Amino acid sequence: MAPPDQPIASIIVVVDYKAGGSEAWNHLRLTLQGLGRQDYREPVEFLLVEADDGRPVPDDLQRILPGLRVVRAPGTTSYDLKNAGAEAAAADFVVLLDADCVPAPGWWRALIEHRRRYPEAAAISGKTLYRAEGLLPRILALVDRSYVDCGGPGRTRAISNNNGAFRRDVLLRFPLQNELGPFGSKGHAERIQAAGGELRFEPGMVVEHAYGGWPMERADRRRIGFAMARYRQLNGASSHAWMFKAGVLGLPLVLAMAIAGSWKRCLKHASRYGVRWYEVPAALAVAVSAHAMEIPGILLALRGGRIEAVGSYR
């Protein structure tokens, strides 16, 4: 058991953008306010990890969340800063939260109660929705974010590192890597599982991600396509790697399998993301469009290109 003054968790908020401005700080303020509204009955440490680039941090942030510790770290990518946060954390359990992900009421209690039930779990991922009204945000949350959802509290094979918690020793042993760009969670999950680590999902651990509509979707899908192809180039024994060895000739099959997987998740999880049964056909159509947006990233990887590791804040 930790000493009375030892935090049971270090909650690490990472500002993962290259050109922020006032809108970016406002997203962060909402996230800190969401953290401040949680029901903490235990000592918790809060860290805001920023690139060591001389950019000033607004003075009001620590008034929003008393005790917030600002950590300046080398590196520029989200993964660099999350790794630095894990290094700086005082607790043996660390929570990674992107600065544009606002924790919903009950987020902390759902997480910590799951952690107490499964203390040996290597990672616990939460559920991500989009912070906007309307059908499209609900559909995109379903299409984009349900890959980690196993249908309820339980074991999963994926990690959501924008809203995820780790045993600190696991994250230090398996740091996040930039080789796949900002969407490299598949490789991270597989490395942890290969070492015997258990990955879990907690549906009550909900955050609301800032919503950028189709421009955000287009930028993210390009990076996802790159990561999907590059991972299999680097790991020839991974699932479906053979399809990418065929180059552009394998692209129709790659997209068909990706779309089929999304359709399966849409049919399974629609109601859990607020998508009604009669809206499911629209979700299936959006899934096709979303995966089509991955083509430029896939082609970039197939041609041996590289992708930017830091994107504009969305």
C-alpha positions as a Markdown table, in Angstrom:
| # | Residue | x | y | z |
|---|---|---|---|---|
| 1 | Met | 0.0 | 0.0 | 0.0 |
| 2 | Ala | 1.2 | 3.5 | -0.8 |
| 3 | Pro | 2.2 | 5.9 | 2.0 |
| 4 | Pro | -0.6 | 8.3 | 3.0 |
| 5 | Asp | 1.1 | 11.2 | 1.1 |
| 6 | Gln | 1.9 | 9.1 | -1.9 |
| 7 | Pro | -0.5 | 9.7 | -4.9 |
| 8 | Ile | -2.3 | 6.6 | -6.0 |
| 9 | Ala | -2.2 | 7.9 | -9.6 |
| 10 | Ser | -0.5 | 10.5 | -11.7 |
| 11 | Ile | -2.9 | 12.1 | -14.2 |
| 12 | Ile | -0.8 | 13.3 | -17.2 |
| 13 | Val | -2.3 | 15.9 | -19.5 |
| 14 | Val | -0.4 | 16.4 | -22.7 |
| 15 | Val | -0.7 | 19.4 | -25.0 |
| 16 | Asp | -0.2 | 17.7 | -28.4 |
| 17 | Tyr | -0.2 | 20.4 | -31.0 |
| 18 | Lys | 2.3 | 22.5 | -33.0 |
| 19 | Ala | 0.4 | 25.7 | -33.4 |
| 20 | Gly | -2.0 | 26.3 | -30.6 |
| 21 | Gly | -3.2 | 29.8 | -29.8 |
| 22 | Ser | -6.1 | 30.8 | -27.6 |
| 23 | Glu | -8.5 | 28.1 | -28.9 |
| 24 | Ala | -6.0 | 25.4 | -27.9 |
| 25 | Trp | -5.6 | 26.9 | -24.4 |
| 26 | Asn | -9.4 | 27.0 | -24.1 |
| 27 | His | -9.7 | 23.3 | -24.9 |
| 28 | Leu | -7.1 | 22.7 | -22.2 |
| 29 | Arg | -9.1 | 24.8 | -19.7 |
| 30 | Leu | -12.2 | 22.7 | -20.3 |
| 31 | Thr | -10.2 | 19.5 | -19.7 |
| 32 | Leu | -8.7 | 20.9 | -16.4 |
| 33 | Gln | -12.2 | 21.9 | -15.3 |
| 34 | Gly | -13.4 | 18.4 | -16.1 |
| 35 | Leu | -10.6 | 16.9 | -14.0 |
| 36 | Gly | -11.4 | 19.3 | -11.2 |
| 37 | Arg | -15.1 | 18.1 | -11.0 |
| 38 | Gln | -14.1 | 14.5 | -10.4 |
| 39 | Asp | -14.8 | 12.7 | -7.1 |
| 40 | Tyr | -11.3 | 12.1 | -5.7 |
| 41 | Arg | -11.3 | 10.4 | -2.4 |
| 42 | Glu | -7.6 | 9.5 | -2.7 |
| 43 | Pro | -4.4 | 11.6 | -3.3 |
| 44 | Val | -3.9 | 12.2 | -7.0 |
| 45 | Glu | -1.1 | 14.0 | -8.8 |
| 46 | Phe | -1.8 | 16.2 | -11.8 |
| 47 | Leu | 0.9 | 16.9 | -14.4 |
| 48 | Leu | 0.7 | 19.1 | -17.5 |
| 49 | Val | 3.5 | 18.1 | -19.8 |
| 50 | Glu | 4.6 | 20.8 | -22.3 |
| 51 | Ala | 7.4 | 20.9 | -24.9 |
| 52 | Asp | 10.4 | 22.8 | -23.6 |
| 53 | Asp | 10.2 | 25.4 | -26.3 |
| 54 | Gly | 9.9 | 28.6 | -24.3 |
| 55 | Arg | 6.2 | 29.1 | -24.9 |
| 56 | Pro | 4.6 | 30.6 | -21.8 |
| 57 | Val | 1.8 | 28.7 | -20.0 |
| 58 | Pro | -1.2 | 30.8 | -19.0 |
| 59 | Asp | -1.2 | 31.7 | -15.3 |
| 60 | Asp | -4.8 | 30.7 | -14.7 |
| 61 | Leu | -4.3 | 27.0 | -15.3 |
| 62 | Gln | -3.2 | 26.3 | -11.8 |
| 63 | Arg | -6.2 | 28.2 | -10.4 |
| 64 | Ile | -8.5 | 25.9 | -12.4 |
| 65 | Leu | -6.8 | 22.8 | -11.0 |
| 66 | Pro | -4.9 | 23.5 | -7.8 |
| 67 | Gly | -1.7 | 21.4 | -7.4 |
| 68 | Leu | -1.2 | 21.2 | -11.2 |
| 69 | Arg | 2.5 | 20.7 | -11.8 |
| 70 | Val | 3.9 | 21.9 | -15.2 |
| 71 | Val | 6.6 | 19.6 | -16.6 |
| 72 | Arg | 8.8 | 20.9 | -19.4 |
| 73 | Ala | 10.2 | 18.1 | -21.5 |
| 74 | Pro | 12.4 | 17.7 | -24.6 |
| 75 | Gly | 10.7 | 16.4 | -27.7 |
| 76 | Thr | 7.7 | 17.7 | -29.6 |
| 77 | Thr | 5.3 | 14.8 | -30.3 |
| 78 | Ser | 2.5 | 13.7 | -28.2 |
| 79 | Tyr | 4.3 | 10.4 | -27.6 |
| 80 | Asp | 7.5 | 12.2 | -26.5 |
| 81 | Leu | 5.6 | 14.2 | -24.0 |
| 82 | Lys | 3.6 | 11.2 | -22.7 |
| 83 | Asn | 6.8 | 9.2 | -22.2 |
| 84 | Ala | 8.3 | 12.2 | -20.3 |
| 85 | Gly | 5.2 | 12.4 | -18.1 |
| 86 | Ala | 5.5 | 8.8 | -17.2 |
| 87 | Glu | 9.2 | 9.4 | -16.3 |
| 88 | Ala | 8.2 | 12.4 | -14.1 |
| 89 | Ala | 5.2 | 10.7 | -12.4 |
| 90 | Ala | 5.3 | 10.1 | -8.7 |
| 91 | Ala | 2.7 | 7.3 | -8.7 |
| 92 | Asp | 3.0 | 3.7 | -10.0 |
| 93 | Phe | -0.2 | 4.1 | -12.0 |
| 94 | Val | -0.3 | 6.8 | -14.7 |
| 95 | Val | -3.3 | 8.2 | -16.7 |
| 96 | Leu | -2.7 | 9.7 | -20.1 |
| 97 | Leu | -5.1 | 12.3 | -21.3 |
| 98 | Asp | -4.9 | 14.5 | -24.3 |
| 99 | Ala | -5.5 | 18.2 | -23.7 |
| 100 | Asp | -8.6 | 18.3 | -25.8 |
| 101 | Cys | -10.4 | 15.4 | -24.0 |
| 102 | Val | -12.7 | 16.5 | -21.3 |
| 103 | Pro | -13.5 | 13.9 | -18.6 |
| 104 | Ala | -17.2 | 13.4 | -18.1 |
| 105 | Pro | -18.7 | 13.1 | -14.6 |
| 106 | Gly | -17.8 | 9.8 | -13.1 |
| 107 | Trp | -14.7 | 9.3 | -15.2 |
| 108 | Trp | -12.3 | 9.0 | -12.3 |
| 109 | Arg | -14.5 | 6.7 | -10.2 |
| 110 | Ala | -15.1 | 4.3 | -13.1 |
| 111 | Leu | -11.3 | 4.2 | -13.8 |
| 112 | Ile | -10.1 | 3.7 | -10.2 |
| 113 | Glu | -12.8 | 1.1 | -9.4 |
| 114 | His | -11.8 | -0.9 | -12.5 |
| 115 | Arg | -8.2 | -0.6 | -11.5 |
| 116 | Arg | -8.9 | -2.0 | -8.0 |
| 117 | Arg | -10.7 | -4.9 | -9.5 |
| 118 | Tyr | -7.9 | -5.7 | -11.9 |
| 119 | Pro | -4.7 | -4.3 | -10.3 |
| 120 | Glu | -2.4 | -6.4 | -12.5 |
| 121 | Ala | -3.9 | -5.1 | -15.8 |
| 122 | Ala | -1.2 | -3.4 | -17.9 |
| 123 | Ala | -3.5 | -0.8 | -19.4 |
| 124 | Ile | -7.1 | 0.4 | -19.0 |
| 125 | Ser | -8.6 | 2.3 | -21.9 |
| 126 | Gly | -11.7 | 4.5 | -21.7 |
| 127 | Lys | -14.5 | 5.5 | -24.1 |
| 128 | Thr | -14.1 | 8.6 | -26.3 |
| 129 | Leu | -17.0 | 10.6 | -27.7 |
| 130 | Tyr | -17.0 | 13.9 | -29.6 |
| 131 | Arg | -18.0 | 17.2 | -27.9 |
| 132 | Ala | -20.6 | 18.3 | -30.4 |
| 133 | Glu | -24.3 | 17.9 | -31.1 |
| 134 | Gly | -25.8 | 16.3 | -34.2 |
| 135 | Leu | -25.7 | 13.0 | -36.0 |
| 136 | Leu | -22.3 | 13.2 | -37.7 |
| 137 | Pro | -20.3 | 13.6 | -34.4 |
| 138 | Arg | -22.1 | 10.6 | -33.0 |
| 139 | Ile | -21.4 | 8.5 | -36.1 |
| 140 | Leu | -17.8 | 9.6 | -36.3 |
| 141 | Ala | -17.3 | 8.7 | -32.6 |
| 142 | Leu | -18.7 | 5.2 | -33.4 |
| 143 | Val | -16.5 | 4.9 | -36.6 |
| 144 | Asp | -13.3 | 6.4 | -35.2 |
| 145 | Arg | -13.3 | 5.3 | -31.5 |
| 146 | Ser | -15.1 | 2.0 | -31.1 |
| 147 | Tyr | -12.0 | 0.0 | -32.1 |
| 148 | Val | -11.1 | -0.3 | -28.4 |
| 149 | Asp | -14.7 | -1.1 | -27.2 |
| 150 | Cys | -15.3 | -4.7 | -26.3 |
| 151 | Gly | -19.0 | -4.2 | -25.5 |
| 152 | Gly | -18.7 | -3.6 | -21.8 |
| 153 | Pro | -16.0 | -3.7 | -19.0 |
| 154 | Gly | -13.6 | -6.4 | -20.1 |
| 155 | Arg | -10.5 | -7.5 | -22.0 |
| 156 | Thr | -9.6 | -5.8 | -25.2 |
| 157 | Arg | -6.8 | -6.0 | -27.8 |
| 158 | Ala | -6.4 | -2.3 | -28.3 |
| 159 | Ile | -5.3 | 0.8 | -26.4 |
| 160 | Ser | -6.7 | 4.3 | -26.5 |
| 161 | Asn | -3.8 | 6.4 | -25.4 |
| 162 | Asn | -5.7 | 9.7 | -25.6 |
| 163 | Asn | -7.8 | 8.4 | -22.6 |
| 164 | Gly | -5.9 | 5.5 | -21.1 |
| 165 | Ala | -4.2 | 4.4 | -17.9 |
| 166 | Phe | -1.1 | 2.3 | -17.5 |
| 167 | Arg | 0.9 | 0.6 | -14.8 |
| 168 | Arg | 3.9 | 2.9 | -14.8 |
| 169 | Asp | 6.4 | 0.1 | -15.0 |
| 170 | Val | 4.7 | -1.2 | -18.2 |
| 171 | Leu | 4.8 | 2.3 | -19.8 |
| 172 | Leu | 8.5 | 2.7 | -18.9 |
| 173 | Arg | 9.3 | -0.7 | -20.3 |
| 174 | Phe | 7.2 | -0.1 | -23.4 |
| 175 | Pro | 7.4 | 3.6 | -24.2 |
| 176 | Leu | 5.3 | 5.0 | -27.0 |
| 177 | Gln | 7.2 | 5.2 | -30.3 |
| 178 | Asn | 7.1 | 7.7 | -33.1 |
| 179 | Glu | 8.0 | 5.4 | -36.0 |
| 180 | Leu | 4.3 | 5.1 | -37.1 |
| 181 | Gly | 3.4 | 8.8 | -36.6 |
| 182 | Pro | 0.8 | 9.8 | -34.0 |
| 183 | Phe | -1.5 | 6.8 | -34.5 |
| 184 | Gly | 0.9 | 4.0 | -33.5 |
| 185 | Ser | -1.2 | 2.4 | -30.7 |
| 186 | Lys | -1.5 | -1.0 | -32.5 |
| 187 | Gly | 2.2 | -1.7 | -32.3 |
| 188 | His | 2.2 | -0.5 | -28.7 |
| 189 | Ala | -0.7 | -2.8 | -27.7 |
| 190 | Glu | 0.9 | -5.8 | -29.4 |
| 191 | Arg | 4.3 | -5.3 | -27.7 |
| 192 | Ile | 2.6 | -5.2 | -24.3 |
| 193 | Gln | 0.4 | -8.2 | -25.0 |
| 194 | Ala | 3.4 | -10.2 | -26.4 |
| 195 | Ala | 5.0 | -9.7 | -22.9 |
| 196 | Gly | 1.9 | -11.1 | -21.2 |
| 197 | Gly | 0.3 | -7.8 | -20.3 |
| 198 | Glu | -3.5 | -7.6 | -20.1 |
| 199 | Leu | -5.4 | -4.8 | -21.8 |
| 200 | Arg | -8.8 | -3.8 | -20.5 |
| 201 | Phe | -11.7 | -1.4 | -21.5 |
| 202 | Glu | -13.9 | 0.6 | -19.1 |
| 203 | Pro | -17.0 | 2.1 | -20.7 |
| 204 | Gly | -17.7 | 4.4 | -17.7 |
| 205 | Met | -14.3 | 6.1 | -18.3 |
| 206 | Val | -15.8 | 8.6 | -20.7 |
| 207 | Val | -14.1 | 11.7 | -22.3 |
| 208 | Glu | -15.5 | 14.1 | -24.8 |
| 209 | His | -12.9 | 14.9 | -27.5 |
| 210 | Ala | -12.8 | 18.2 | -29.3 |
| 211 | Tyr | -14.6 | 17.9 | -32.6 |
| 212 | Gly | -13.2 | 19.2 | -35.9 |
| 213 | Gly | -15.6 | 17.7 | -38.4 |
| 214 | Trp | -14.4 | 16.5 | -41.8 |
| 215 | Pro | -11.1 | 18.5 | -41.8 |
| 216 | Met | -10.0 | 16.7 | -38.6 |
| 217 | Glu | -11.2 | 13.4 | -40.0 |
| 218 | Arg | -9.3 | 13.8 | -43.2 |
| 219 | Ala | -6.1 | 14.7 | -41.4 |
| 220 | Asp | -6.4 | 11.9 | -38.9 |
| 221 | Arg | -7.4 | 9.3 | -41.5 |
| 222 | Arg | -4.3 | 10.1 | -43.6 |
| 223 | Arg | -2.1 | 9.4 | -40.5 |
| 224 | Ile | -4.1 | 6.3 | -39.7 |
| 225 | Gly | -3.6 | 4.9 | -43.2 |
| 226 | Phe | 0.1 | 5.6 | -42.9 |
| 227 | Ala | 0.4 | 3.9 | -39.5 |
| 228 | Met | -1.6 | 0.9 | -40.7 |
| 229 | Ala | 0.7 | 0.3 | -43.7 |
| 230 | Arg | 4.0 | 1.3 | -42.1 |
| 231 | Tyr | 3.4 | -1.0 | -39.1 |
| 232 | Arg | 3.0 | -4.0 | -41.4 |
| 233 | Gln | 6.0 | -3.0 | -43.4 |
| 234 | Leu | 8.1 | -3.1 | -40.2 |
| 235 | Asn | 6.4 | -6.2 | -38.9 |
| 236 | Gly | 6.1 | -8.8 | -41.7 |
| 237 | Ala | 4.6 | -11.4 | -39.4 |
| 238 | Ser | 1.7 | -9.2 | -38.2 |
| 239 | Ser | -1.9 | -9.8 | -39.3 |
| 240 | His | -2.6 | -9.0 | -43.0 |
| 241 | Ala | 1.0 | -7.8 | -43.7 |
| 242 | Trp | 1.0 | -9.9 | -46.9 |
| 243 | Met | -1.6 | -7.6 | -48.4 |
| 244 | Phe | 0.7 | -4.6 | -48.2 |
| 245 | Lys | 3.5 | -6.5 | -49.9 |
| 246 | Ala | 1.5 | -6.4 | -53.0 |
| 247 | Gly | 1.8 | -2.6 | -53.1 |
| 248 | Val | -1.0 | -0.7 | -54.7 |
| 249 | Leu | -2.4 | -3.9 | -56.1 |
| 250 | Gly | -3.3 | -4.9 | -52.6 |
| 251 | Leu | -5.0 | -1.6 | -51.8 |
| 252 | Pro | -8.6 | -2.7 | -52.7 |
| 253 | Leu | -8.4 | -5.7 | -50.4 |
| 254 | Val | -6.9 | -3.6 | -47.6 |
| 255 | Leu | -9.7 | -1.1 | -47.8 |
| 256 | Ala | -12.4 | -3.8 | -48.1 |
| 257 | Met | -11.2 | -5.5 | -44.9 |
| 258 | Ala | -10.9 | -2.2 | -43.1 |
| 259 | Ile | -14.4 | -1.2 | -44.1 |
| 260 | Ala | -15.8 | -4.7 | -43.2 |
| 261 | Gly | -14.2 | -4.3 | -39.7 |
| 262 | Ser | -15.8 | -0.9 | -39.2 |
| 263 | Trp | -19.2 | -2.1 | -40.4 |
| 264 | Lys | -19.0 | -4.9 | -37.9 |
| 265 | Arg | -18.3 | -2.5 | -35.1 |
| 266 | Cys | -21.0 | -0.1 | -36.3 |
| 267 | Leu | -23.6 | -2.9 | -36.2 |
| 268 | Lys | -22.4 | -4.1 | -32.8 |
| 269 | His | -21.9 | -0.8 | -30.9 |
| 270 | Ala | -24.2 | 1.7 | -32.6 |
| 271 | Ser | -26.6 | 2.2 | -29.7 |
| 272 | Arg | -23.7 | 2.6 | -27.3 |
| 273 | Tyr | -22.6 | 5.7 | -29.2 |
| 274 | Gly | -26.0 | 7.2 | -29.5 |
| 275 | Val | -26.6 | 6.0 | -33.1 |
| 276 | Arg | -30.2 | 4.8 | -33.5 |
| 277 | Trp | -31.0 | 1.7 | -35.6 |
| 278 | Tyr | -32.4 | 3.8 | -38.5 |
| 279 | Glu | -29.2 | 5.9 | -38.5 |
| 280 | Val | -26.9 | 2.8 | -38.9 |
| 281 | Pro | -27.0 | 3.0 | -42.8 |
| 282 | Ala | -25.6 | 6.5 | -42.6 |
| 283 | Ala | -22.9 | 5.2 | -40.2 |
| 284 | Leu | -22.0 | 2.5 | -42.7 |
| 285 | Ala | -21.7 | 5.1 | -45.5 |
| 286 | Val | -19.5 | 7.4 | -43.3 |
| 287 | Ala | -17.2 | 4.4 | -42.6 |
| 288 | Val | -16.6 | 3.9 | -46.3 |
| 289 | Ser | -15.8 | 7.6 | -46.7 |
| 290 | Ala | -13.5 | 7.6 | -43.7 |
| 291 | His | -11.5 | 4.6 | -44.9 |
| 292 | Ala | -11.2 | 6.1 | -48.4 |
| 293 | Met | -9.5 | 9.1 | -46.7 |
| 294 | Glu | -6.7 | 6.7 | -45.5 |
| 295 | Ile | -5.6 | 6.0 | -49.1 |
| 296 | Pro | -3.1 | 9.0 | -49.3 |
| 297 | Gly | -1.4 | 7.8 | -46.0 |
| 298 | Ile | -1.2 | 4.2 | -47.2 |
| 299 | Leu | 0.3 | 5.3 | -50.5 |
| 300 | Leu | 2.8 | 7.5 | -48.7 |
| 301 | Ala | 4.0 | 4.5 | -46.6 |
| 302 | Leu | 4.1 | 2.2 | -49.7 |
| 303 | Arg | 6.4 | 4.8 | -51.4 |
| 304 | Gly | 8.7 | 4.9 | -48.5 |
| 305 | Gly | 7.7 | 8.4 | -47.3 |
| 306 | Arg | 7.4 | 9.8 | -43.8 |
| 307 | Ile | 4.6 | 11.5 | -42.1 |
| 308 | Glu | 4.6 | 14.4 | -39.7 |
| 309 | Ala | 4.6 | 13.4 | -36.1 |
| 310 | Val | 3.1 | 16.6 | -34.8 |
| 311 | Gly | -0.2 | 17.9 | -36.2 |
| 312 | Ser | -2.0 | 21.2 | -35.8 |
| 313 | Tyr | -4.1 | 21.3 | -32.7 |
| 314 | Arg | -7.7 | 20.4 | -33.5 |
